């Protein structure tokens, strides 16, 4: 009788451990940090004064040019400069960020234009390797998603083609029809 009681307790304990064992060994999904948007939060580099949040590239349909859209946060008491370089190209840009402020590239409310990256040659749907560096910290390479203007809230962020100058005459990128004959 006693052995049946011990056996049933052992079986019950095995069932409980078996049923809950996965939860004990697996990480909880709510504790894993992630970027809850289309862009990516760039991991903070040690000793870097700037943080880059929700970074993405909005590119033309052929992927020739792209606009960097991101929020750059400076929580220090000193002005800082963010250096942006596209891996494998000569594209290198700088963004000045005042002390205790946020610069939102592509935010119409702040009248801050996105940063144009000409000649990225990366079509929407792919990623583009970009290095962000600020202060004395090492640069942080990250693969940014390249999106297009399909979604209405990204449509205004797609780079517009520059006018072409041919023999002293400026041609607009898209001809407009005349209303008079």
WOZI-V728123 format. One record per residue. N is the residue number from 1. OMEGA is omega as a letter, one per 20 degrees, with the letter a starting at -180 (* if undefined). Layout:
BEGIN
n = {N,N}
omega = {OMEGA,OMEGA}
END
This chain:
BEGIN
n = {1,2,3,4,5,6,7,8,9,10,11,12,13,14,15,16,17,18,19,20,21,22,23,24,25,26,27,28,29,30,31,32,33,34,35,36,37,38,39,40,41,42,43,44,45,46,47,48,49,50,51,52,53,54,55,56,57,58,59,60,61,62,63,64,65,66,67,68,69,70,71,72,73,74,75,76,77,78,79,80,81,82,83,84,85,86,87,88,89,90,91,92,93,94,95,96,97,98,99,100,101,102,103,104,105,106,107,108,109,110,111,112,113,114,115,116,117,118,119,120,121,122,123,124,125,126,127,128,129,130,131,132,133,134,135,136,137,138,139,140,141,142,143,144,145,146,147,148,149,150,151,152,153,154,155,156,157,158,159,160,161,162,163,164,165,166,167,168,169,170,171,172,173,174,175,176,177,178,179,180,181}
omega = {r,a,r,r,r,r,a,r,r,r,r,r,r,r,a,r,r,a,a,a,r,a,r,a,a,r,r,a,a,r,a,r,r,r,a,a,r,a,a,r,a,r,a,r,r,r,r,a,a,r,a,a,r,a,r,r,r,a,r,a,r,r,a,a,r,r,r,r,a,r,a,a,r,a,a,r,a,r,a,r,r,r,a,r,r,a,r,r,r,a,r,a,r,r,r,a,r,r,r,a,r,r,r,r,r,r,a,a,r,a,r,a,r,a,a,r,a,r,r,r,r,a,r,a,r,r,a,a,a,r,r,a,r,r,a,a,r,r,r,r,r,r,a,r,r,a,r,a,a,r,a,a,r,a,a,a,r,r,r,a,r,r,r,r,a,a,r,a,r,r,r,a,r,a,r,a,r,r,r,r,*}
END
